[in-house]
Amino acid sequence: MDTPEPSRQGAGRRRFLWIAAIVLAGILLAGLVLHFIRENIDSSAPGWALLSGTAILLYADGEANLWAWISGLLLAGVGVALGVVGFTARHEGRAALPYFLLGAVALEMSADEIAQLHEKLARFNLGSSFTFAWLTLGVPLAIAAGLVVLWIARRLDRRLRRRLIVAGTIYLLGAVGIEALSGYIVGGRQDDLARASLEYHVLLGVEESLEAAGALLALAATLAALSIERTTAGIVVRTRFEVSQIRRNTSHVD
């Protein structure tokens, strides 16, 4: 049996996540800087069309652009990884439904990130004028969804549950907390003029950084719950919980 050591698997996983984090940070920063310049120079300036097109492609507050696709893809990766853990756990005779449910939540968040579904809640504005209209209904829904997720997560492995809770808290701090503050800065206005300020761009950078960090931490936690081994029979995927149990049983026998 040719089995990769856990330390080697962990090193490869960390390398991949660090590369993803650096790429995300570069795209986020470039989009914010270019969009701020775009909004604060005259459109007749040389090269403005190229600057504008690139800024729109990368800007974190845009829709149907590169940043939205990458952010959605990251959350979809979390959902798929949770699904793999679920199928593996079921094969091992463990409870699988919580992983499938949390995976479905991550996939829904992925769709929301790409299609900006949460902003459609602005149609149900309850009279808020101090921040973005969608947050009036979005905050209670986020709290309710968070409680449901915590209830589902109670049956997860303790270490994985703890790490996912930390990741989810960081994500929601950006998606709801910082966005509410950004909405307050612009008085809930949606127009480009209101969002052209340096303060808004800085807060948007903090918001998206927290969301990306939360998603990356969730992906790291989920991938760490899997053990991939190469054997003479092929590739074997186990959960870390199963591997730990096998090692404990082996040590007891010895």
Order of alpha helices (4+ residues) and beta strands (2+ residues): alpha-alpha-alpha-alpha-alpha-alpha-alpha-alpha-beta-beta-alpha
